[in-house]
Amino acid sequence: MTQPCDLSAVEARRLIGAKRLSPVELLASCIARIEAVDHAVNAVVARDFARAGAAAAAAEQAVMRGAALGALHGLPVGIKDLEETAGLRTTFGSVRLRDHVPAEDERGVAALRAAGAIVLGKTNTPEFGAGANTRNAVYGATGNPFAPQLSAAGSSGGSAVALAAGMVPLASGSDTGGSLRNPAAFCGIVGFRPSPGVVPSEKHGRGWSALSVNGPMARSVADAALMLSAMTGADARDPLSAGPVDAWPLRPVDLSHLRAAFTEDFGFAPVERGVRQTFAARTAPLHALFASAMQATPDCSGTDDAFAVLRAVGFLAAHAEAVRTRPEQVGPNVRANVAEGLRYTAADVARAELAQTAIYRRWQHFFTTADVLITPAIAITPRPWRELAPTEIDGVATRSYYHWLALPYAVSLVGHPAVCIPAGLDAAGMPFGLQIVGPRGADAFVLAVAAALEQALPPRPVPDLAALRAAPPIAEMPGFLGFG
């Protein structure tokens, strides 16, 4: 029998509004699931069960008295530990901030609460989101719910695992080089990277940089669109704030009128042979759904170098002082990014910005020939989380600890909306994800296309909950706490 925590967010919200599901009952189910399986994966790292219980009781009372209900009324959510939550520890995965308890919610968290969501706890992330392997020296590693010794990717790994295992119906994430999409692919859930400014943030130190965005994570495209409806908006504190996007309810799209392009590597990304094979097999049946299907990619020449420079500049701006004054309190990924940033000159940054603009304009031309672009979501099948980052793919060395993320960061660089949706299992029996990319600013369209494709793909894979209940604590695994 389906437990309330396994309901989709859309269905749970419908039942709450119809007085057929109590927010108290839903919260209790989510808490029971966390207590039953989280020891095996370490996804929900700071818990706010008492305040969540009070909020759920208040939400139930609002339903019973016929009050106006928000879009997320009574739905528990997990908040990535890079977002500040009033009265709840927010560490950013950093030992420097292990005892940090914010006085206020940041804008994104406040928006979710205003829509009726109930913050259940914080989800694990690598230190300051650096890297796509969810490990840190505060809370330790997060394991993949399909095999806890393997990586859940990142940096929104805790959110993805909590969703996959039914701990929460919705969770927040953020994305620079794929941090919404990478863990979605590894865990068999949905992660949506909106266009810059669609989900405003007052916390971005470099407010005119479009690389980093916040976005929704869920178990279906419809659930992600519902969550986005509460996150989107206008905020003058964010220079890129674009105003709300009308993505919910999802509007049907007829795929038979669209031109689809498929690429396994954007012409430059390192991608495992197994991923290429699964991608070909999984997408072949999709070709017939479109008016036309072609193997094609935008010209991404220069993407690696431009992204490397601009990403490093961001870390330099945020963390150079901490690395200089307290290096022993900073992990290897952050130190590596700061060191890389210090090597670049103003001329390097100028070249990177010129290259980014040229690549962006080539993408605009490409989308005059195609309506949607489909790629693998990530370059490899999950590997052990003890490997901080892949150093090789099919025997070929990677350029950096984040080079294996080229498939998602190609999209981040140009600022197009993209979503990862689950597409069954790969040959290793692990979740496989597709990345759906649309034209500039076409967020609602991307979600609508993804929802249509979701119906043509294998059902979302579900982890073995009995195996997770019986699994030993991940905290007992060698190398759990720290960086290796």
C-alpha positions in Angstrom: 0.0 0.0 0.0 1.3 3.4 -0.9 2.3 5.5 2.1 1.4 9.2 2.1 5.1 10.1 1.8 5.2 8.3 -1.6 2.4 10.4 -3.1 3.2 12.9 -5.7 3.3 16.5 -4.5 0.4 17.3 -6.9 -1.7 14.4 -5.6 -0.9 15.1 -2.0 -1.8 18.8 -2.4 -5.1 17.8 -4.1 -6.0 15.4 -1.3 -5.1 18.0 1.4 -7.4 20.6 -0.4 -10.2 18.0 -0.6 -9.8 17.2 3.2 -8.9 13.7 2.4 -5.3 13.9 3.6 -4.2 15.6 6.7 -0.9 17.6 6.6 -0.2 16.1 10.0 -0.6 12.6 8.6 1.6 13.4 5.6 4.3 14.9 7.8 4.3 11.9 10.1 4.7 9.6 7.1 7.7 11.6 5.9 9.3 11.6 9.3 8.8 7.8 9.6 10.5 7.3 6.3 13.4 9.4 7.3 13.8 7.6 10.5 13.6 4.2 8.7 16.1 4.7 5.9 18.2 7.8 6.3 20.8 6.0 8.3 21.8 4.2 5.1 22.2 7.3 3.0 22.5 10.4 5.1 20.4 12.8 3.1 18.5 14.8 5.7 21.2 16.2 8.0 19.6 18.9 10.1 16.0 18.1 11.2 13.3 20.5 12.3 10.6 17.9 13.2 9.1 19.8 16.2 8.5 23.1 14.4 7.4 21.1 11.3 4.8 19.4 13.5 3.4 22.7 14.7 3.3 24.0 11.2 1.5 20.9 10.0 -1.1 21.2 12.8 -1.7 24.8 11.8 -2.0 23.8 8.2 -4.6 21.2 9.1 -6.6 23.8 11.0 -6.5 26.1 8.0 -7.9 23.4 5.8 -10.7 22.6 8.2 -11.8 26.2 8.6 -11.9 26.7 4.9 -9.1 29.2 4.7 -7.4 30.1 1.4 -4.6 27.6 0.8 -1.3 28.2 -1.0 0.0 26.2 -3.9 2.2 24.0 -1.5 -0.1 24.0 1.5 0.8 21.3 3.9 3.6 19.8 1.8 6.9 18.9 3.6 10.0 20.2 1.8 13.7 19.5 2.2 16.0 22.6 1.9 19.5 22.3 0.5 22.1 23.2 3.2 23.3 26.1 1.1 20.1 28.1 1.8 19.6 29.9 5.0 16.7 28.8 7.2 15.6 30.8 10.3 16.3 29.0 13.5 17.7 25.9 11.7 21.4 25.1 11.4 22.8 26.1 8.0 26.4 25.0 7.5 27.0 25.1 3.8 28.9 21.9 4.4 31.7 24.0 6.0 33.4 23.4 9.3 33.7 27.1 9.6 29.9 27.4 9.8 29.1 24.1 11.6 27.2 26.1 14.3 25.6 28.8 12.1 21.9 29.3 12.9 20.4 32.1 10.7 18.0 34.5 12.2 15.9 34.8 9.0 15.0 32.7 6.0 16.5 33.7 2.7 14.1 34.7 0.0 13.7 31.3 -1.6 12.9 29.6 1.7 10.5 32.3 2.7 8.6 32.0 -0.7 8.1 28.3 -0.1 6.8 28.8 3.4 4.5 31.6 2.1 3.0 29.1 -0.4 2.3 26.7 2.5 5.2 24.4 2.4 6.5 23.0 5.7 10.3 22.9 6.1 11.2 19.4 7.4 15.0 19.7 7.4 18.1 20.5 5.6 19.6 18.2 2.9 23.3 17.5 2.5 25.6 19.2 0.1 29.4 19.3 -0.6 31.2 22.3 1.0 29.8 25.4 -0.5 28.4 23.3 -3.4 31.9 22.7 -4.7 31.8 19.4 -6.7 29.3 16.8 -7.8 30.0 14.4 -5.0 28.0 15.1 -1.8 30.6 14.8 0.9 31.8 17.2 3.6 33.6 17.4 6.9 30.5 18.4 8.9 27.9 15.8 8.1 29.9 13.3 6.0 28.9 11.5 2.8 25.5 11.0 1.2 25.0 7.6 -0.5 23.0 6.7 -3.5 19.7 5.2 -2.5 20.1 2.5 -5.1 23.6 1.5 -3.7 24.7 3.5 -0.6 28.4 2.9 -1.3 28.0 4.8 -4.6 27.8 8.6 -5.2 24.5 10.5 -5.3 26.3 13.2 -7.3 25.8 16.8 -6.2 25.8 19.3 -5.2 22.1 18.9 -4.4 22.7 15.2 -3.6 20.9 15.2 -0.3 17.8 16.6 -1.9 17.8 14.1 -4.7 18.3 11.2 -2.3 15.5 12.4 0.1 13.2 12.6 -2.9 14.1 9.2 -4.4 13.6 7.5 -1.0 10.3 9.1 -0.3 11.4 11.3 2.6 9.9 14.4 1.2 7.7 15.2 -1.9 9.7 18.3 -2.8 13.2 19.6 -2.2 15.2 22.7 -3.2 18.5 22.7 -5.1 20.9 25.0 -6.8 23.0 24.7 -10.0 26.2 26.1 -11.4 27.7 23.2 -13.3 24.8 20.8 -13.1 24.0 20.6 -9.4 20.2 20.3 -9.9 20.6 17.9 -12.9 23.6 15.7 -11.8 22.0 14.2 -8.7 18.6 13.9 -10.4 20.3 11.7 -13.0 22.1 9.5 -10.4 19.0 9.1 -8.2 16.2 8.8 -10.7 14.3 12.0 -10.0 13.6 15.4 -11.7 15.9 18.5 -11.4 15.0 21.7 -13.2 17.6 24.4 -13.9 15.6 27.6 -14.6 16.7 30.5 -16.7 18.8 33.0 -14.7 16.6 35.3 -12.6 13.5 33.1 -12.8 14.1 32.1 -9.2 15.6 35.2 -7.7 18.2 35.1 -4.9 19.5 38.0 -2.8 22.4 35.8 -1.7 24.5 35.7 -4.9 27.6 37.8 -4.2 28.2 38.4 -8.0 24.7 39.3 -8.8 25.3 39.9 -12.5 26.8 36.4 -13.1 24.2 34.0 -14.6 26.1 30.8 -13.9 24.4 30.0 -10.5 20.7 29.5 -10.2 18.3 28.0 -7.7 15.5 25.6 -8.7 13.1 22.8 -7.8 13.6 19.1 -7.4 10.8 16.6 -7.4 9.8 13.1 -8.4 7.9 14.2 -11.5 7.9 17.1 -14.0 4.4 18.2 -12.8 5.7 18.3 -9.2 8.7 20.3 -10.2 6.5 22.8 -12.1 4.2 23.1 -9.0 7.2 23.9 -6.8 8.6 26.3 -9.4 5.3 28.2 -9.2 6.0 29.1 -5.6 9.7 29.9 -6.2 9.5 32.1 -9.2 8.9 35.8 -8.9 10.5 39.3 -9.0 13.0 40.6 -6.4 14.9 43.9 -6.9 17.8 42.6 -4.8 18.7 40.2 -7.7 20.0 42.2 -10.7 18.9 39.4 -13.0 15.4 38.9 -11.5 13.2 38.2 -14.5 9.7 38.1 -12.9 7.4 35.1 -12.6 7.2 32.3 -15.1 3.8 30.8 -15.8 4.7 27.2 -15.8 1.9 25.8 -13.6 -0.4 24.2 -14.5 1.6 22.6 -17.2 0.2 23.3 -20.7 0.1 20.3 -23.1 2.6 20.3 -25.9 2.3 18.4 -29.2 5.7 16.8 -29.8 4.7 15.9 -33.3 5.0 19.6 -34.2 8.5 20.0 -32.9 12.0 19.5 -34.3 14.3 17.6 -31.9 18.0 17.5 -31.9 19.9 14.7 -30.1 23.6 14.8 -29.1 25.5 12.4 -26.8 28.4 14.8 -26.1 27.8 18.3 -27.5 30.8 17.5 -29.7 33.3 17.9 -26.9 32.2 16.4 -23.5 33.9 13.2 -22.2 31.2 10.6 -21.9 31.4 6.9 -20.9 30.8 4.4 -23.6 28.1 2.8 -21.5 26.3 6.1 -21.2 26.5 6.7 -24.9 25.0 3.2 -25.5 22.2 3.7 -23.0 21.4 7.1 -24.5 21.2 5.7 -28.0 18.9 2.9 -26.9 16.7 5.0 -24.7 16.2 7.9 -27.2 15.8 5.8 -30.4 12.0 5.3 -29.7 11.6 9.0 -29.0 12.5 10.0 -32.6 9.2 9.0 -34.0 7.4 11.3 -31.5 8.7 14.5 -33.2 8.1 16.1 -36.5 11.8 15.6 -37.2 14.7 14.2 -35.3 18.4 14.8 -36.1 21.8 14.2 -34.6 23.1 17.7 -34.1 24.6 20.0 -31.5 25.3 23.7 -31.1 28.9 24.7 -31.8 30.4 24.6 -28.2 34.0 25.3 -29.1 35.7 27.0 -26.2 33.1 25.9 -23.6 35.6 24.1 -21.3 38.0 27.1 -21.0 35.3 29.8 -20.7 33.4 27.8 -18.0 36.6 27.0 -16.1 37.7 30.7 -15.9 34.2 32.1 -15.0 33.6 29.4 -12.4 37.0 29.9 -10.8 36.4 33.7 -10.6 33.2 33.0 -8.7 35.0 30.9 -6.1 37.8 33.4 -5.9 35.3 36.2 -5.1 33.5 34.1 -2.5 36.3 32.2 -0.7 39.7 33.7 -1.4 39.8 35.3 2.1 39.0 32.1 3.9 41.6 30.1 2.0 44.2 32.8 2.7 43.5 33.1 6.4 42.0 29.7 7.5 43.2 27.2 4.9 42.9 24.3 7.4 39.1 24.9 7.5 38.6 24.8 3.8 38.2 21.6 1.8 40.1 20.5 -1.3 37.6 21.4 -3.9 37.2 25.0 -2.7 40.9 25.4 -2.3 41.5 24.1 -5.9 39.0 26.6 -7.3 40.5 29.5 -5.5 44.0 28.5 -6.6 42.8 28.2 -10.1 41.2 31.6 -9.9 44.4 33.2 -8.7 46.2 31.9 -11.8 44.0 33.8 -14.2 44.6 37.3 -15.3 42.2 40.1 -16.2 43.0 39.2 -19.8 41.9 35.6 -19.2 38.6 36.8 -17.7 38.0 39.1 -20.7 38.7 36.2 -23.1 36.3 34.0 -21.2 33.5 36.6 -21.3 34.0 37.1 -25.0 34.0 33.4 -25.6 30.9 32.9 -23.5 29.1 35.5 -25.6 30.2 34.0 -28.9 29.1 30.5 -27.8 25.7 32.0 -26.6 25.1 33.5 -30.0 25.9 30.2 -31.7 23.3 28.6 -29.5 20.7 31.1 -30.6 21.4 30.3 -34.2 21.2 26.5 -33.4 17.7 27.0 -31.9 16.4 28.4 -35.2 16.9 24.9 -36.6 15.7 22.9 -33.6 13.0 23.4 -31.0 14.4 21.1 -28.3 17.8 19.5 -27.6 18.2 16.2 -25.8 21.4 14.8 -24.3 22.5 12.5 -21.5 22.2 14.3 -18.2 25.6 13.2 -16.9 28.7 11.5 -18.4 29.2 8.4 -16.2 27.3 5.8 -14.2 27.6 6.3 -10.4 31.0 5.5 -8.9 31.9 5.1 -5.2 31.6 8.3 -3.2 35.0 7.7 -1.8 36.3 8.9 -5.2 36.2 12.6 -4.6 35.8 13.2 -8.4 36.5 11.1 -11.5 40.1 11.4 -12.7 39.4 9.5 -15.9 36.6 8.5 -18.2 37.2 5.3 -20.3 40.9 5.6 -19.5 41.2 9.2 -20.6 42.2 11.7 -17.9 39.8 14.5 -17.0 41.1 18.1 -17.1 39.8 19.0 -13.7 37.7 17.6 -10.8 34.6 19.1 -12.6 35.5 18.2 -16.2 33.1 15.2 -16.0 30.3 17.7 -15.7 30.7 19.1 -19.2 27.3 17.9 -20.4 25.4 20.1 -17.9 27.8 23.0 -17.7 27.7 23.5 -21.5 24.1 24.6 -20.8 24.9 26.6 -17.7 27.4 28.7 -19.7 24.7 29.9 -22.1 21.9 30.3 -19.6 19.3 28.1 -21.3 16.6 26.3 -19.2 17.2 22.6 -18.8 15.6 19.7 -16.9 16.8 16.2 -16.1 14.1 13.5 -16.2 14.5 9.9 -15.2 14.8 7.4 -18.1 14.9 4.0 -16.5 18.1 2.2 -15.5 21.5 1.8 -17.2 23.4 -1.4 -17.9 24.8 -1.3 -14.3 21.3 -1.2 -12.9 21.6 2.5 -11.8 19.2 5.3 -12.7 19.8 7.0 -16.0 18.7 10.6 -16.8 18.0 12.6 -20.0 18.7 16.3 -20.2 16.0 18.3 -22.0 17.2 21.8 -23.1 15.0 24.5 -24.7 15.4 27.9 -26.3 16.5 30.9 -24.3 13.8 31.9 -21.7 11.5 29.0 -22.6 11.2 27.6 -19.1 7.5 26.6 -19.3 8.0 25.1 -22.7 10.9 22.9 -21.5 8.8 21.6 -18.6 5.9 20.9 -20.9 8.2 18.9 -23.4 9.7 17.0 -20.5 6.3 16.1 -19.1 5.3 14.8 -22.5 8.5 12.7 -22.8 8.1 11.5 -19.3 5.0 9.6 -20.5 7.0 7.8 -23.2 9.9 6.8 -21.0 10.2 3.9 -18.5 8.6 4.6 -15.1 10.7 6.4 -12.5 13.0 3.8 -10.8 12.4 3.3 -7.1 15.1 2.2 -4.6 14.7 -0.9 -2.6 13.3 0.5 0.7 13.5 -2.8 2.5 17.2 -3.0 1.6 17.8 0.5 2.9 16.0 -0.2 6.2 18.2 -3.3 6.7 21.5 -1.6 5.5 24.2 -0.7 8.0 24.7 3.0 8.8 26.6 4.8 6.1 28.5 6.5 8.9 30.2 3.2 9.5 31.8 3.1 6.1 35.5 4.0 5.8 36.1 7.6 4.8 32.6 8.7 5.6 33.5 12.0 7.3 35.7 14.4 5.4 37.1 14.4 1.9 39.0 11.2 1.7 
